Amino acid sequence: MSELNEQELVRRQSLQTMREMGIDPYPAAEYVVTAYSTEIKEKVENGEWKVEDVAEEELQQVSIAGRLMSRRIMGKASFIEIQDSKGRIQVYVSRDDINTDAQPEMYNTVFKKLLDIGDFIGIKGFVFKTQTGAISVHAKEMTVLAKSLKVLPIVKYKDGVAYDKFDDPELRYRQRYVDLVVNEGVKDTFLKRATILRTLRQVLDEAGYTEVETPTLQSIAGGASARPFITHFNALDIDMYMRIATELYLKRLIVGGFEGVYEIGKNFRNEGMDRTHNPEFTCMELYVQYKDYNWMMSFTEQLLEKICIAVNGTAESVIDGNVISFKAPYRRLPILDAIKEKTGYDLDGKTEEEIREICKALHLEIEPSWGKGKMIDEIFGEFCEGTFIQPTFITDYPVEMSPLTKMHRSKKGLTERFELMVNGKELANAYSELNDPIDQYERFKEQMRLADKGDDEAMIIDHDFMRALEYGMPPTSGIGIGIDRLVMFMTGKNTIQEVLLFPQMRKEQ
């Protein structure tokens, strides 16, 4: 434990004094809460609870609890502010009300001297309005519920200047528990995240699809092109991978006879961190039999529109100053057309060497191990991706970029795949799923060729998945949606750390 500062030492002494007075600063018994700050204000404002021209015994009795966030001591009476899980409310505290025969020093000693900002207390009393019209609770009884031993960084204002702001990003993310207490609006972001997940599940469940769970530890890191985390399974004495995607296990369940399955869970990719990437991230993957990528585009539009309305009350969200409309339908644009539109180069039918020369002409740094798919992806990422602000389906990717995707029914060399771009970033990736086991095996072999050339993100052949495909998988469409980015877009946040309760951080010094 680090060395204690003066204020922390004082708080520990107050803790000890409370115990010597017979007050348990961390009581075990249940404290019954009958009302919350927002509920009290709403019921007074809508006239459900009367606070004027009413005798005291007829006023609404409540029991509230929360953190002590401020106080103004005025001799025998004081005003404090309590912060509960919903918001804040003012409380009037009088010496003559909270002193009892059992605790005659509750006001002068406990309340005025031993309680500190950040302590949890319980208040029982009645609801009233002050002379200035502030909805408040008149305390008739006070209970200490938990003593805070560290000082909260409460913002103070003097001459229009704010002091003690808790706004350093690294501190906020590392000590999210403090961030949630002292910074307004932070909790609201995560309440909206919960609404997004709840709405997502509701839409998928109402469509008749089944939520499932698949292994996080996998013997083969499949279902995506990414560098995995490696761990060791002691009981089996084998190395395992933290999953990079749920795709191949969910497809096994389609083989097994499920109509539609989805999973919302963590994936892990041992790659870089920046404003829009976290190595540990939440993804929703959905697979539905007898559907294709055209159906999935329509379903996705409707899904995102419903989520946006549930979160924001409208189909629009403001991101980086851009008003983004999630109202269906969205633009659909083939990837090679997008590249031609933005760079002037037509990559249709070009060989690997021709595309390599185009990359050089575009002054892109490329690796010798890269195949056509990786180079096309690099061109799109550099010149196209960031230009699509409104939701846009980028469709019909070359086969080299899509080893798990069905060949396009009418365009040679292309696949039935789309990625959804929003505010210049990928939000979703979807296919008409490849269900031809012979074609799939050849695609895996091509991935192994790329791995031999040094591509550490190339896929490994999953022989058990191949065996499942050989039993027969019906025509299927699948999609993966990055939940963290979805929350960013729906809440208007421009860094992924703002929508993760506990983002990955460098080791604390």
N, C-alpha and C positions, 0 to 999 in steps of 0.2 A: 504494500500500500504506500502511495506517495506521501510525502510529508504534509501534514495538515496546516492550513493557513489559520489566521486568527479567527475568522468568522466560523470556520468549521470546528475549531476548538470550543468556541462559545456555544455552538449548537449541541455539541456533545455534552457540555456541562448542563445545558437546559434539559437535555434528555435525562441525565442523571438526577437532576432536581425533581423532575416530574415523578420519577420512580420513587424517590424518597418521600414524596407527598402522597404516595399510594395511587398515582395515576399511571395506568399502563399505556405507554406511548404507541404500542402496537397490539391493540386488543384483538382477541381471536373471535369474539362473538359476532354474529351477523348484525349489520346495521341496515335497517329497513329504510329504503328510499321510496318515497311515495310520489315524488314529482321531480321534474328536471327544469332547468333554467328556461329553456325555450318554451316548454309546455306552460309554465307559469305565466310567462308574458303573453302567449297566444290566448290563453283562457281569460285573462284580464282584459286584453284588447278587444276580444270578440263579445265581451259582456257575460261570459259564462260564470266567471267568478266576480262578485261584487266587492269593490274596495272603497266605495264612497257612500256616505250616508248610511252606514251599516254599523251596528253595535259590534264591539270587539269580539264577543263570543260567537257572533255569526260570520266572522271572517273565515276564509278558507285556511284550514290547518294543513301544514305540509311538513315533510321530513326530507331534507336535501343533504347532499354530501359532495365534497370536492376539495380542490386545492385553494388555500388562502393565497390570493394573488395581489391584493393591495389592502391598505387600511388607513383610516384617518382617525386617530385617537383624539377625543375631545373631552377629557376629564372622565366623567361618570358614564359617558356614552360614546359610541364610535360607529363608523361605517366601514364595512369591509366588502370585498368582492370575492365571490366564490366561483371557481371555474369547474364545472362538472363535465361529463362526457359530451354534452350537447352545446354548451356555451357558458356565458357568465351571467351572474345576477348579484345585485347589491343586497347586503344584509345589514340591518340595524341591530347593534349589540348594546345593551344597557346593563350596568353593574347590578341594579336591583332585580333584573330579570334572571340573569344566569348564575348569580351567587346562590348557593343552597346551604342548608345546615351541614350537609355532608362535605361540601366543598366551598367554604366561605371565601376562599381566595381565588376562585375561578376567574374573576375579572381582573383584579389588580395584579395578581402574580402570574397565573397561567396565561390568560389572554394577552395582557399587556407586556409581559416580560419573557415568558417561555415559548410562546408560539412565534413562528417565523414564516416569512413568505415561502410558499412551497409546501407547507404542512397540509396534510389532509385532516379536515374536521367535518363533523356532522352537525347540522342545525335543525332543531325542531321549533316551529313557531307558526305565525300566521302571515298571510300575504296582505300587503297594504301599499298605498302610494304615499310618497313623501310630499312635502309642501311644494317641491319643484316638479312633481309629477312623475318621479322615477318609481317604477314598479319594483318593490323590494320585499324582503322577508324580515319580519320582526322576530328576532331570536328569543325564545323562551327557555331554551336548553342548548348547551354546547357539549360536544364530545370530541376528544382527541382520537383520531383514527390512525394516523401514521406520521411520525416525525421525519422531516427532511433534513439530512445532514450536510447536503451541499447547497450552495447558493445559486438560485436560478438567475440567469442573465436577463433580468427584466429591463426593458427599454425605458429610459428616463429622458424627458425632454426639458431643455432649458434654453430660453430665448430662441425657440424654434429649431434647436439642434438636438438630434437624437444621440443618446449615449448608451453604451453597453448593448448595442445591437448584436444579436446572435445571427450573423449573416455570412460568415466565412463558409464557403461551400464544403470544404473538407471537414470542418467541425460539424456542420449541419448533418452531413451524410453519416459521419462516424458516430455521432451522438444524436441519432434520430429521435430518441426518447425526449431529449431536451427541445429539439426543433419542433416537435409536435405540440409541446406545452406552450412555448413562448411565441412562435411565429404564426400569425393568423393566416388561414387558408391552406396550410400544409395538410392538416387532417382531411380537409374537404377533397383534396386530390385523391386520397386513398379511399374515401367513401365513394367517390365516383368510379374508382377502379373496381370496387366491389359491385357497383351497379352494372358496370360493363360485363363483368363475369357472370353476374346473376341473369342479365338479359340474354347473353350469349347462350347460356345453358337452357334458359326458358325457350328460346327459338328452336334450338336443336332438339330438345326433348319433345316439344309440341309437334315437330316434324316426324317424330317416331324413331329417332336415332338413339343409340345406347351409349352412355358414357362408360368407358372401360379404363383399366390401368394396365400398362405394359412395363417390362423391366427397365429400370434405370441403369443397372449394371448389365452390360452386354458383351458377349464374346467377340462380336464383330461390330465395329462402328459403321453402321450402314444407314441408308436412307437420305444421305446428303453428302455434299462435297465439303468437308471441313476437317480440321485437325482436332483429334480427340484428346481428352484427358485420359491418362492410363493409371490404373490402380492395381493392387494385388489382392486377390481373393485367397486368404490364408487357408480356409477350410478345404478348398479345392486345389490349392497351390498352383494357381494359374493367374496370368495377367488378364485383367478385364478393362473394358472401356466404359466411361461414363457416356451415356447415349448422346448422340448428336441429333437424332430425330426419332420419332415414333413410327415412321412410315411402314417399315417392313413388317413389324409385328401387327399393326392394324390391318394391313392387307392379308395377313394370315387369317385374321378373323373374318374377313369377307369371304375367303376361301372356305372357311368353316360354316358359312351360312347366315351370318348377320346381314340384315338389310343395309344398315348404316351404323358406323361406330365412330366415336370421337373421343379424344383425350385432351385434357388441359393439364399440362405439366411442365416440369423443368427439363430443358436441354442444356448441354454443356459443350462449348466449343473453345478449344484452347488457342484462342486468337486474341487480337488486340482489343483494347478498351478505348472508346472515345465517346463523344456526345450522343451517339446513336447506337453504340454496341456495348454489351456487357457479356462476358464469357458465360455466365449463368443466366439464362433467360427463360421466360415462360412462353410456350407456344400451344396453340390449339390446332390439332390435325383432325380432319373429318374425311371419311371415305364412305361413298354411297354406291351401291350396286345399280347397274343398268342406267347410269348417267354418264354424260360427257362434259368436256370443259365448257361448252356453250351453256349448258344447264347450270354449271357451277358459277359462271359469271353472273347470271341472273339471280341465283340464290344469294351470292355474296353481296350484290348491290342491295337487295332487300334486307339482308342481315345487318349491314353497316348502317343503313338508314334508320332501322329500328333502334339500334344501339345509340346512335347519335341523338335521336329524339328522347330516349330514356334518360340520357345523361344531361343534355342541354335544353330539352324542351323544344328543340327545333332540329332540322336536318343540317344545320350549319354549325361549323366550329371555326374559331379564329386561331390561326397558327402563324407565328412570326409576322403578324400583321396582315396575313392573307386570310380572306374569308373563304373557307373550303366548304363546298356543298357536297354532302353525302347522299343527296337525293338521287335515286335511280332515274334514268340509266346513265352509265359512264361511257366515255369514249373508248373505242377499241382500235388498237393500232399495231400491226405486225412489227416485230423488232427490226427486221431488215429495212422496212420502210422508215422506221424512226431514225435509224442510223443514216440512211440516205438523206433524210430530211434535214438532219443536223450537221452532217459532215460532207455531203455531196458524193460520198462513195457508195456504190452499189455492190454489196458483198454477195448477192445471190449467185450461186454456182461457182464462187471463187475457191481455189485450192488453198491448202494450208500455207504454201509458200507465197501465194499472191496476197493472202491476208497479212502475212508477216511483213511484206513490203509496204502494204497500206499502213500498218502500224508504225513503221519507220517514217513514212511520209507524214503521219500525224504526230510525230515526235513522242511516241509512247515508248516507255521502257518496258520491254518484254523479256521473259526468261526463255532460254533455248528449249526447256522441257514443255513449254506450253503448246497445246494443240489448238485446233480451230476454235473450239468452244470457249476456251479460256481467253483467247485473244479477242473474240467477238464480245465476250462479257466485259473485257477491259475497255474496249472502244465505247460500248454502250454506257458503262459506268462513268467514263470520263467526259463524254460529249452529250449524252442524252438524259440520263437518269434524273439529274438535278433540275431539268427544265420542265418536268411534268408536275405542276402544282395541284391542279384539280385531279380527282381520282381518275386514273387512266389504266385500262387493261392493255399491257404490252403482250402481244400474242405471237404464236407460231415460231417458236425458237428452233434453231438448227439442231439436228439430232446429236451433234457433238456436245451440246450444252445440256442435254436432257436424257441421261442414261436410263431413266425409269419411266419414260413417257411414250405413249403410243404414237406411231408414225402418222403424219397428217393424211387425212383421207384423200386429199386432192392436190397437195403441194409437195413435190418430191424433195427429199432431203430435209424437210421440216417436221416438227412434231406438234401435237395438240396440247400446247402448254401456254399458260399466261402467268404474268406477274402483275400485281396491282401496285401502281405507283401513286403515292400521295405526298404532296409537299416535297417532291424531289427525292423521296426515299421509298424503298420496297416495303410494302405492308403484307402482301400475301403472295404465295406461289402455289400454282395448281396445275393439274394435268387431267387429260384422259389417260388413265393409267395403263401402262404396258402390261398386257396379260398373256402375251405369246411367249412361252418359256424358252423357245429356241432363239427368238430374237433377243430376249432378255439376257440369255447366256452370252451371246455375241457382244452385246453392249458391255457386259461386265468384263469380258476379255479385252475390249478396247480400253476400259478403265485401268486394267492391270498393265497394259502397254504403257499408258501414261505414267503409272506409278513407277515402272521400270526406268522411265526417262527422268524421274526425279520429282514428279508432281506429288507432294505429300498430302494433297487433298483429294486425290483420286480414290474412287470406291474400291472396296475389297469384295470379292465374290462371296456371297452368303449362300452356302450350299443348301442349308435347311430352307431358306426362302425359295430357292430354285425348286426344291422338292415340293414345297407347297404349291407353287405355280403349276407344276406338272400334274397335280391333282385337279387343276382347273379353277380359274378365277373368272367370274362373270365380268362383262364390261363394267368398268368402275370409274368414277371420278373422285379425285381427292384434292384437298387443299390444306395448306398450312398458313396460319395467321399469327404473326408475332404480337403477342398480347401487350408487351411493354410498349412497343411503338404505337399500337392501337390506342393505348391509354394516353400516350403523348399527344396523338392527334386529336383525341376527343376532349382533352383538358387544356390544350394549347400550350403544353410545355415543350421547350426546345432542347432539353437534355434528358437522356434516359435515366440519369441518377435521380431526377426529380420525381419519377414515378415508381421507383424501387424503394421499398422501406429501408432495406439494408444493402446498398450496392457494394460490389467488391471494391476494396480499398487496399492500398499498400500497407504494409505492416506499420503499426503505430510505434513511433520512436519513444 
